[in-house]
Amino acid sequence: MKNNPVNWFEIYVQDMVRAKRFYETVFQRKLENIENPELEMWSFPMQTDRFGAGGSLVRMEGMPSGGNSTIIYFICEDCAVEASRIEKAGGRIFKDKMSIGQYGFIALAYDTEGNMIGLHSMQ
């Protein structure tokens, strides 16, 4: 395998307006609509020539949010900054910023849809 194993992620939601507002507030970035007649998708800003995976929020009939066992980690300068916005945006902190040794720091939180997400930084 020449590339990193993950190249796209999807976070399933029930209330797109609420979920979009949560992620835009926490990460201070506008999501972009991906036109699709069968489902609603809003992608996180991405640059295809850069390291990391792109992804989107998705609302699709028959695909509930929350209760899954996959955690997506968002890259942050200092994960404590984004973590400080979680509760104000309607989410809930599960674990405050903590060290993971030589690999930096993480914080874990639930979004407004019940999905657990991770925040990762080196400082």
Secondary structure, 3 states (H helix, E strand, C coil): CCCCCCCEEEEECCCHHHHHHHHHHHHCCCCEEECCCCCEEEECCCCCCCCCCEEEEEECCCCCCCCCCCCEEEECCCHHHHHHHHCCCCCEEEEEEEECHHHCEEEEEECCCCCEEEEEECC
